[in-house]
Amino acid sequence: MSVPNYEQIGNQLKVLAHPVRLRILDALRRDAECVCHLETLLEKPQPYVSQQLRLLREAGFIQDEKEGQNVYYRLMNDEVQSWLGAILDDPQDLTAGPLGHTQLVNCACPKCARTVTALDVT
Ligand SMILES: [Zn+2]
């Protein structure tokens, strides 16, 4: 049996122990999002949100992925997903409850803007 990396896990828990970072992870476990969406969701300035994302990335919770002009953040792996399931709620709720991307009316991110465009067409 391998010995847990107590140092690393201790540091990860320190990063987790913050309401805003938990809220970011709760959004990201449902869907990948870009900074501008998280900024609108949290109602926090961009430098603040970027700083939280950097801490979460350095702790190995999230990764970023460039898609066109935008950078999307998503959970690093299933292990992070199951941690969050234990802390926040049953991960099974994710497939039953109000899922995925949270649409925000005042958000200019591609995922929110895309739906507005689709509504305009219909
Ligand atoms: Zn958005």
Backbone and ligand atoms as CSV (ligand in chain L), in Angstrom:
chain,resi,resn,atom,element,x,y,z
A,1,MET,N,N,0.836,-1.214,0.000
A,1,MET,CA,C,0.000,0.000,0.000
A,1,MET,C,C,0.861,1.249,0.000
A,2,SER,N,N,0.454,2.215,-0.761
A,2,SER,CA,C,1.227,3.459,-0.784
A,2,SER,C,C,0.776,4.378,0.351
A,3,VAL,N,N,1.716,5.148,0.839
A,3,VAL,CA,C,1.423,6.101,1.915
A,3,VAL,C,C,0.855,7.370,1.282
A,4,PRO,N,N,-0.248,7.901,1.840
A,4,PRO,CA,C,-0.793,9.146,1.284
A,4,PRO,C,C,0.226,10.276,1.372
A,5,ASN,N,N,0.174,11.155,0.428
A,5,ASN,CA,C,1.051,12.329,0.464
A,5,ASN,C,C,0.382,13.395,1.349
A,6,TYR,N,N,0.661,13.281,2.658
A,6,TYR,CA,C,-0.021,14.143,3.630
A,6,TYR,C,C,0.231,15.622,3.370
A,7,GLU,N,N,1.457,15.924,2.993
A,7,GLU,CA,C,1.830,17.311,2.719
A,7,GLU,C,C,0.963,17.887,1.595
A,8,GLN,N,N,0.890,17.123,0.509
A,8,GLN,CA,C,0.138,17.590,-0.664
A,8,GLN,C,C,-1.354,17.678,-0.358
A,9,ILE,N,N,-1.893,16.670,0.310
A,9,ILE,CA,C,-3.327,16.675,0.633
A,9,ILE,C,C,-3.659,17.814,1.598
A,10,GLY,N,N,-2.760,18.046,2.566
A,10,GLY,CA,C,-2.949,19.154,3.510
A,10,GLY,C,C,-3.021,20.486,2.795
A,11,ASN,N,N,-2.129,20.677,1.833
A,11,ASN,CA,C,-2.134,21.927,1.071
A,11,ASN,C,C,-3.390,22.051,0.210
A,12,GLN,N,N,-3.818,20.944,-0.369
A,12,GLN,CA,C,-5.036,20.974,-1.193
A,12,GLN,C,C,-6.253,21.339,-0.353
A,13,LEU,N,N,-6.310,20.794,0.875
A,13,LEU,CA,C,-7.448,21.097,1.743
A,13,LEU,C,C,-7.456,22.568,2.144
A,14,LYS,N,N,-6.278,23.147,2.310
A,14,LYS,CA,C,-6.199,24.576,2.623
A,14,LYS,C,C,-6.786,25.408,1.484
A,15,VAL,N,N,-6.476,25.014,0.268
A,15,VAL,CA,C,-7.004,25.739,-0.889
A,15,VAL,C,C,-8.522,25.550,-0.987
A,16,LEU,N,N,-8.992,24.367,-0.632
A,16,LEU,CA,C,-10.437,24.087,-0.683
A,16,LEU,C,C,-11.225,24.879,0.352
A,17,ALA,N,N,-10.577,25.184,1.486
A,17,ALA,CA,C,-11.292,25.782,2.621
A,17,ALA,C,C,-11.560,27.264,2.404
A,18,HIS,N,N,-12.329,27.582,1.390
A,18,HIS,CA,C,-12.616,28.967,1.043
A,18,HIS,C,C,-13.940,29.003,0.279
A,19,PRO,N,N,-14.922,29.786,0.755
A,19,PRO,CA,C,-16.264,29.723,0.139
A,19,PRO,C,C,-16.290,30.065,-1.348
A,20,VAL,N,N,-15.506,31.048,-1.755
A,20,VAL,CA,C,-15.535,31.431,-3.177
A,20,VAL,C,C,-14.933,30.329,-4.047
A,21,ARG,N,N,-13.853,29.730,-3.565
A,21,ARG,CA,C,-13.225,28.666,-4.359
A,21,ARG,C,C,-14.125,27.434,-4.417
A,22,LEU,N,N,-14.847,27.155,-3.348
A,22,LEU,CA,C,-15.800,26.039,-3.384
A,22,LEU,C,C,-16.908,26.327,-4.392
A,23,ARG,N,N,-17.322,27.583,-4.445
A,23,ARG,CA,C,-18.386,27.951,-5.381
A,23,ARG,C,C,-17.913,27.820,-6.828
A,24,ILE,N,N,-16.671,28.206,-7.071
A,24,ILE,CA,C,-16.101,28.050,-8.417
A,24,ILE,C,C,-16.071,26.567,-8.788
A,25,LEU,N,N,-15.593,25.738,-7.878
A,25,LEU,CA,C,-15.510,24.302,-8.164
A,25,LEU,C,C,-16.899,23.702,-8.361
A,26,ASP,N,N,-17.870,24.195,-7.601
A,26,ASP,CA,C,-19.233,23.693,-7.745
A,26,ASP,C,C,-19.781,24.012,-9.140
A,27,ALA,N,N,-19.405,25.169,-9.671
A,27,ALA,CA,C,-19.825,25.508,-11.040
A,27,ALA,C,C,-19.075,24.654,-12.057
A,28,LEU,N,N,-17.770,24.470,-11.834
A,28,LEU,CA,C,-16.948,23.764,-12.816
A,28,LEU,C,C,-17.218,22.258,-12.842
A,29,ARG,N,N,-17.731,21.705,-11.738
A,29,ARG,CA,C,-18.007,20.266,-11.782
A,29,ARG,C,C,-19.253,19.978,-12.616
A,30,ARG,N,N,-20.013,21.037,-12.920
A,30,ARG,CA,C,-21.189,20.868,-13.771
A,30,ARG,C,C,-20.862,21.075,-15.242
A,31,ASP,N,N,-19.946,22.025,-15.484
A,31,ASP,CA,C,-19.593,22.327,-16.871
A,31,ASP,C,C,-18.316,23.161,-16.884
A,32,ALA,N,N,-17.550,23.071,-17.946
A,32,ALA,CA,C,-16.379,23.930,-18.102
A,32,ALA,C,C,-16.857,25.357,-18.358
A,33,GLU,N,N,-16.185,26.328,-17.741
A,33,GLU,CA,C,-16.590,27.726,-17.907
A,33,GLU,C,C,-15.361,28.607,-18.133
A,34,CYS,N,N,-15.590,29.761,-18.764
A,34,CYS,CA,C,-14.494,30.711,-18.954
A,34,CYS,C,C,-14.504,31.735,-17.811
A,35,VAL,N,N,-13.413,32.491,-17.711
A,35,VAL,CA,C,-13.253,33.444,-16.603
A,35,VAL,C,C,-14.397,34.449,-16.573
A,36,CYS,N,N,-14.790,34.958,-17.745
A,36,CYS,CA,C,-15.805,36.011,-17.739
A,36,CYS,C,C,-17.135,35.495,-17.199
A,37,HIS,N,N,-17.425,34.212,-17.420
A,37,HIS,CA,C,-18.659,33.646,-16.874
A,37,HIS,C,C,-18.585,33.551,-15.352
A,38,LEU,N,N,-17.447,33.081,-14.846
A,38,LEU,CA,C,-17.267,32.956,-13.391
A,38,LEU,C,C,-17.306,34.328,-12.723
A,39,GLU,N,N,-16.755,35.301,-13.438
A,39,GLU,CA,C,-16.772,36.685,-12.960
A,39,GLU,C,C,-18.209,37.180,-12.776
A,40,THR,N,N,-19.055,36.903,-13.747
A,40,THR,CA,C,-20.465,37.312,-13.677
A,40,THR,C,C,-21.197,36.523,-12.602
A,41,LEU,N,N,-20.915,35.230,-12.547
A,41,LEU,CA,C,-21.571,34.348,-11.575
A,41,LEU,C,C,-21.253,34.780,-10.140
A,42,LEU,N,N,-19.998,35.085,-9.891
A,42,LEU,CA,C,-19.558,35.415,-8.529
A,42,LEU,C,C,-19.734,36.894,-8.197
A,43,GLU,N,N,-19.951,37.702,-9.231
A,43,GLU,CA,C,-20.015,39.157,-9.065
A,43,GLU,C,C,-18.752,39.683,-8.388
A,44,LYS,N,N,-17.615,39.207,-8.913
A,44,LYS,CA,C,-16.313,39.641,-8.404
A,44,LYS,C,C,-15.492,40.152,-9.577
A,45,PRO,N,N,-14.539,41.084,-9.303
A,45,PRO,CA,C,-13.695,41.590,-10.397
A,45,PRO,C,C,-12.791,40.501,-10.966
A,46,GLN,N,N,-12.443,40.686,-12.224
A,46,GLN,CA,C,-11.666,39.684,-12.947
A,46,GLN,C,C,-10.334,39.312,-12.278
A,47,PRO,N,N,-9.553,40.294,-11.768
A,47,PRO,CA,C,-8.280,39.914,-11.132
A,47,PRO,C,C,-8.488,38.990,-9.929
A,48,TYR,N,N,-9.571,39.233,-9.197
A,48,TYR,CA,C,-9.873,38.405,-8.038
A,48,TYR,C,C,-10.197,36.973,-8.473
A,49,VAL,N,N,-11.057,36.864,-9.480
A,49,VAL,CA,C,-11.447,35.540,-9.976
A,49,VAL,C,C,-10.231,34.803,-10.543
A,50,SER,N,N,-9.394,35.527,-11.291
A,50,SER,CA,C,-8.192,34.922,-11.861
A,50,SER,C,C,-7.264,34.392,-10.778
A,51,GLN,N,N,-7.176,35.151,-9.687
A,51,GLN,CA,C,-6.309,34.724,-8.591
A,51,GLN,C,C,-6.817,33.426,-7.964
A,52,GLN,N,N,-8.136,33.331,-7.782
A,52,GLN,CA,C,-8.703,32.103,-7.213
A,52,GLN,C,C,-8.489,30.921,-8.163
A,53,LEU,N,N,-8.647,31.180,-9.455
A,53,LEU,CA,C,-8.443,30.123,-10.446
A,53,LEU,C,C,-6.990,29.650,-10.464
A,54,ARG,N,N,-6.079,30.612,-10.282
A,54,ARG,CA,C,-4.659,30.255,-10.269
A,54,ARG,C,C,-4.349,29.340,-9.075
A,55,LEU,N,N,-4.896,29.686,-7.913
A,55,LEU,CA,C,-4.681,28.863,-6.715
A,55,LEU,C,C,-5.252,27.453,-6.913
A,56,LEU,N,N,-6.440,27.398,-7.503
A,56,LEU,CA,C,-7.077,26.102,-7.731
A,56,LEU,C,C,-6.286,25.265,-8.740
A,57,ARG,N,N,-5.704,25.957,-9.721
A,57,ARG,CA,C,-4.916,25.244,-10.732
A,57,ARG,C,C,-3.610,24.736,-10.133
A,58,GLU,N,N,-2.968,25.591,-9.335
A,58,GLU,CA,C,-1.699,25.192,-8.719
A,58,GLU,C,C,-1.875,24.036,-7.745
A,59,ALA,N,N,-3.074,23.946,-7.139
A,59,ALA,CA,C,-3.341,22.857,-6.194
A,59,ALA,C,C,-3.778,21.582,-6.922
A,60,GLY,N,N,-3.898,21.659,-8.235
A,60,GLY,CA,C,-4.233,20.473,-9.016
A,60,GLY,C,C,-5.715,20.164,-9.091
A,61,PHE,N,N,-6.560,21.155,-8.803
A,61,PHE,CA,C,-8.004,20.910,-8.863
A,61,PHE,C,C,-8.580,21.133,-10.254
A,62,ILE,N,N,-8.037,22.108,-10.947
A,62,ILE,CA,C,-8.614,22.447,-12.253
A,62,ILE,C,C,-7.518,22.559,-13.314
A,63,GLN,N,N,-7.938,22.522,-14.545
A,63,GLN,CA,C,-7.026,22.748,-15.656
A,63,GLN,C,C,-7.687,23.708,-16.628
A,64,ASP,N,N,-6.885,24.383,-17.411
A,64,ASP,CA,C,-7.482,25.270,-18.398
A,64,ASP,C,C,-7.260,24.725,-19.798
A,65,GLU,N,N,-8.133,25.135,-20.665
A,65,GLU,CA,C,-8.144,24.603,-22.023
A,65,GLU,C,C,-8.541,25.735,-22.953
A,66,LYS,N,N,-7.697,26.006,-23.931
A,66,LYS,CA,C,-7.996,27.101,-24.837
A,66,LYS,C,C,-8.913,26.614,-25.952
A,67,GLU,N,N,-9.968,27.385,-26.161
A,67,GLU,CA,C,-10.900,27.031,-27.233
A,67,GLU,C,C,-11.183,28.315,-28.006
A,68,GLY,N,N,-10.589,28.442,-29.170
A,68,GLY,CA,C,-10.724,29.686,-29.925
A,68,GLY,C,C,-10.095,30.831,-29.168
A,69,GLN,N,N,-10.884,31.901,-28.948
A,69,GLN,CA,C,-10.380,33.086,-28.253
A,69,GLN,C,C,-10.482,32.931,-26.733
A,70,ASN,N,N,-11.157,31.890,-26.271
A,70,ASN,CA,C,-11.459,31.790,-24.845
A,70,ASN,C,C,-10.705,30.669,-24.157
A,71,VAL,N,N,-10.458,30.883,-22.855
A,71,VAL,CA,C,-9.864,29.847,-22.022
A,71,VAL,C,C,-10.950,29.309,-21.104
A,72,TYR,N,N,-11.193,28.017,-21.185
A,72,TYR,CA,C,-12.188,27.381,-20.330
A,72,TYR,C,C,-11.499,26.618,-19.207
A,73,TYR,N,N,-12.115,26.671,-18.028
A,73,TYR,CA,C,-11.599,25.926,-16.887
A,73,TYR,C,C,-12.501,24.743,-16.618
A,74,ARG,N,N,-11.857,23.610,-16.313
A,74,ARG,CA,C,-12.620,22.407,-15.979
A,74,ARG,C,C,-11.907,21.662,-14.849
A,75,LEU,N,N,-12.607,20.709,-14.231
A,75,LEU,CA,C,-11.991,19.921,-13.168
A,75,LEU,C,C,-10.854,19.086,-13.739
A,76,MET,N,N,-9.840,18.860,-12.906
A,76,MET,CA,C,-8.664,18.116,-13.338
A,76,MET,C,C,-8.977,16.660,-13.661
A,77,ASN,N,N,-9.740,15.984,-12.795
A,77,ASN,CA,C,-10.001,14.557,-12.999
A,77,ASN,C,C,-11.174,14.071,-12.127
A,78,ASP,N,N,-11.438,12.767,-12.220
A,78,ASP,CA,C,-12.558,12.171,-11.475
A,78,ASP,C,C,-12.339,12.211,-9.967
A,79,GLU,N,N,-11.075,12.191,-9.564
A,79,GLU,CA,C,-10.776,12.227,-8.132
A,79,GLU,C,C,-11.279,13.536,-7.524
A,80,VAL,N,N,-11.043,14.635,-8.234
A,80,VAL,CA,C,-11.527,15.944,-7.781
A,80,VAL,C,C,-13.048,15.936,-7.754
A,81,GLN,N,N,-13.637,15.351,-8.783
A,81,GLN,CA,C,-15.108,15.251,-8.850
A,81,GLN,C,C,-15.660,14.512,-7.626
A,82,SER,N,N,-15.009,13.426,-7.219
A,82,SER,CA,C,-15.539,12.665,-6.091
A,82,SER,C,C,-15.267,13.375,-4.754
A,83,TRP,N,N,-14.168,14.102,-4.640
A,83,TRP,CA,C,-13.934,14.946,-3.457
A,83,TRP,C,C,-15.090,15.923,-3.298
A,84,LEU,N,N,-15.406,16.594,-4.383
A,84,LEU,CA,C,-16.465,17.611,-4.333
A,84,LEU,C,C,-17.818,16.976,-4.042
A,85,GLY,N,N,-18.017,15.781,-4.572
A,85,GLY,CA,C,-19.259,15.061,-4.287
A,85,GLY,C,C,-19.398,14.779,-2.801
A,86,ALA,N,N,-18.276,14.437,-2.154
A,86,ALA,CA,C,-18.299,14.140,-0.719
A,86,ALA,C,C,-18.526,15.414,0.096
A,87,ILE,N,N,-17.988,16.528,-0.366
A,87,ILE,CA,C,-18.069,17.778,0.397
A,87,ILE,C,C,-19.370,18.523,0.141
A,88,LEU,N,N,-19.771,18.609,-1.113
A,88,LEU,CA,C,-20.892,19.484,-1.473
A,88,LEU,C,C,-22.225,18.746,-1.505
A,89,ASP,N,N,-22.331,17.741,-2.321
A,89,ASP,CA,C,-23.490,16.853,-2.257
A,89,ASP,C,C,-23.214,15.625,-3.102
A,90,ASP,N,N,-24.157,14.714,-3.118
A,90,ASP,CA,C,-23.999,13.479,-3.856
A,90,ASP,C,C,-23.773,13.776,-5.340
A,91,PRO,N,N,-22.690,13.240,-5.906
A,91,PRO,CA,C,-22.443,13.510,-7.333
A,91,PRO,C,C,-23.553,12.988,-8.231
A,92,GLN,N,N,-24.347,12.047,-7.735
A,92,GLN,CA,C,-25.448,11.533,-8.559
A,92,GLN,C,C,-26.490,12.614,-8.833
A,93,ASP,N,N,-26.579,13.578,-7.910
A,93,ASP,CA,C,-27.503,14.680,-8.121
A,93,ASP,C,C,-27.175,15.447,-9.393
A,94,LEU,N,N,-25.912,15.346,-9.801
A,94,LEU,CA,C,-25.479,16.086,-10.981
A,94,LEU,C,C,-26.164,15.584,-12.244
A,95,THR,N,N,-26.565,14.318,-12.237
A,95,THR,CA,C,-27.205,13.813,-13.449
A,95,THR,C,C,-28.723,13.934,-13.356
A,96,ALA,N,N,-29.226,14.322,-12.175
A,96,ALA,CA,C,-30.679,14.394,-12.008
A,96,ALA,C,C,-31.175,15.830,-11.841
A,97,GLY,N,N,-30.385,16.654,-11.169
A,97,GLY,CA,C,-30.844,17.992,-10.803
A,97,GLY,C,C,-30.682,19.006,-11.907
A,98,PRO,N,N,-30.727,20.264,-11.538
A,98,PRO,CA,C,-30.527,21.326,-12.527
A,98,PRO,C,C,-29.074,21.355,-12.937
A,99,LEU,N,N,-28.799,20.901,-14.095
A,99,LEU,CA,C,-27.448,20.548,-14.464
A,99,LEU,C,C,-26.774,21.459,-15.388
A,100,GLY,N,N,-25.499,21.251,-15.439
A,100,GLY,CA,C,-24.713,21.861,-16.475
A,100,GLY,C,C,-24.553,23.349,-16.318
A,101,HIS,N,N,-24.331,23.965,-17.414
A,101,HIS,CA,C,-24.039,25.390,-17.491
A,101,HIS,C,C,-25.177,26.216,-16.901
A,102,THR,N,N,-24.829,27.161,-16.032
A,102,THR,CA,C,-25.815,28.080,-15.476
A,102,THR,C,C,-25.900,29.307,-16.370
A,103,GLN,N,N,-27.057,29.473,-16.983
A,103,GLN,CA,C,-27.251,30.571,-17.918
A,103,GLN,C,C,-27.385,31.890,-17.166
A,104,LEU,N,N,-26.607,32.884,-17.559
A,104,LEU,CA,C,-26.689,34.185,-16.915
A,104,LEU,C,C,-27.060,35.243,-17.951
A,105,VAL,N,N,-28.079,35.999,-17.646
A,105,VAL,CA,C,-28.601,36.968,-18.603
A,105,VAL,C,C,-27.578,38.067,-18.918
A,106,ASN,N,N,-26.892,38.548,-17.878
A,106,ASN,CA,C,-25.975,39.669,-18.073
A,106,ASN,C,C,-24.549,39.230,-18.378
A,107,CYS,N,N,-24.365,37.988,-18.834
A,107,CYS,CA,C,-23.024,37.473,-19.103
A,107,CYS,C,C,-22.737,37.486,-20.600
A,108,ALA,N,N,-21.492,37.873,-20.940
A,108,ALA,CA,C,-21.101,37.964,-22.343
A,108,ALA,C,C,-20.257,36.768,-22.791
A,109,CYS,N,N,-20.148,35.746,-21.969
A,109,CYS,CA,C,-19.326,34.593,-22.356
A,109,CYS,C,C,-19.993,33.853,-23.519
A,110,PRO,N,N,-19.207,33.112,-24.318
A,110,PRO,CA,C,-19.772,32.461,-25.509
A,110,PRO,C,C,-20.958,31.540,-25.204
A,111,LYS,N,N,-20.903,30.823,-24.077
A,111,LYS,CA,C,-21.990,29.886,-23.766
A,111,LYS,C,C,-23.302,30.611,-23.477
A,112,CYS,N,N,-23.221,31.744,-22.787
A,112,CYS,CA,C,-24.438,32.511,-22.506
A,112,CYS,C,C,-24.886,33.267,-23.747
A,113,ALA,N,N,-23.923,33.846,-24.465
A,113,ALA,CA,C,-24.248,34.633,-25.651
A,113,ALA,C,C,-24.857,33.757,-26.744
A,114,ARG,N,N,-24.365,32.502,-26.840
A,114,ARG,CA,C,-24.850,31.582,-27.854
A,114,ARG,C,C,-26.360,31.371,-27.726
A,115,THR,N,N,-26.822,31.213,-26.503
A,115,THR,CA,C,-28.246,30.961,-26.272
A,115,THR,C,C,-29.086,32.184,-26.620
A,116,VAL,N,N,-28.549,33.360,-26.297
A,116,VAL,CA,C,-29.262,34.589,-26.620
A,116,VAL,C,C,-29.460,34.691,-28.120
A,117,THR,N,N,-28.399,34.350,-28.873
A,117,THR,CA,C,-28.467,34.370,-30.331
A,117,THR,C,C,-29.517,33.369,-30.816
A,118,ALA,N,N,-29.518,32.190,-30.200
A,118,ALA,CA,C,-30.470,31.158,-30.601
A,118,ALA,C,C,-31.906,31.631,-30.346
A,119,LEU,N,N,-32.104,32.340,-29.251
A,119,LEU,CA,C,-33.434,32.843,-28.932
A,119,LEU,C,C,-33.873,33.902,-29.960
A,120,ASP,N,N,-32.901,34.701,-30.377
A,120,ASP,CA,C,-33.207,35.737,-31.359
A,120,ASP,C,C,-33.710,35.135,-32.671
A,121,VAL,N,N,-33.141,33.989,-33.026
A,121,VAL,CA,C,-33.476,33.344,-34.283
A,121,VAL,C,C,-34.905,32.801,-34.263
A,122,THR,N,N,-35.298,32.222,-33.131
A,122,THR,CA,C,-36.605,31.584,-33.071
A,122,THR,C,C,-37.756,32.567,-32.867
L,1,ZN,ZN,ZN,-21.709,33.131,-19.247
